């Protein structure tokens, strides 16, 4: 292990949430702020939940569809990704889980009035890249391998209460306190992994509500046919209910569920479009792509989650005459919405399986880290022994005769 890195942090009593960090190793002074550091994340899951075998078969077919669509759109010079579409989706869900875990850990630090570790974490992310860019595995690996850093904190005492702000005697009496804070990235990585496992268990529970969300969308649509707009709003029922004062849950569980639901709905739209593209149903695909284009425009409604599914179901029914068969083709938005809800259930099952593998992912990551450290220590031992043998072999031999020699030495009496 290398020597500790040392940084100087000067905190003023009048400065709230800011620190001026100047490493002693001659690095330039940088100014950081804890504001905007906490970024909560979350995510989410037809009427009857399909079995695991049905989900696996459906995802396998959808995965082949997405792979065919991706390969057809990729140019001959583009690189190939060896991972399957399901693996890419699982990777995206785990990246999102890591972002939520880091945000929760930062929340805990700030709750205990630790504003230095969040600043260090922000600088660490700035140096190494966001989780979405480098991936959760590399992010945790870099944390485990980072060297401890000692920070020297100098803080001015608070201004005495009362009196004039221009009083020179009050300013002169402000003393400066200095203390050391040791930042240990390995402990931070361990804390992040603990929170990741906690949030992954919460997501597994919350993803089971996707079937109920689909049922509520269908029930609300049926009631909307015979109710006015105000009655529809009052009649909407809550599927996910989270008490923010519940100490057993992570701090951003409610927001996480909303983001999870939005992510799964978006993934369901992509998977359904890919299936329509490969199956050749160009009329339904054209209707859905036009709808999503209007929704995602800069001045569009930008609907997400259940609102997006309900808007698709309430879309206009279109009758198109097929020029080849001379028959009318009906595009039913209700059927499109039903298919999207089926795909949402499949995507929720995929994310659930990814969350179930989080503990084993952490065990594998720790095993790789320990094996790497053991190899480094073994290499250091071997290198030290080699250096010792080289020094012994290159050392000059003693020219003086040995002590048991019977030959008289010059300068001594015999």
PyMOL commands that set and color helices and strands:
alter all, ss='L'
color gray80, all
select helices_A, chain A and resi 52-73+85-111+115-128+131-134+136-145+168-172+185-207+210-224+229-235+253-279+282-296+305-313+333-356+358-394
alter helices_A, ss='H'
color red, helices_A
select strands_A, chain A and resi 5-11+18-23+30-33+149-156+176-183+318-321+328-331
alter strands_A, ss='S'
color yellow, strands_A
deselect
rebuild
show_as cartoon
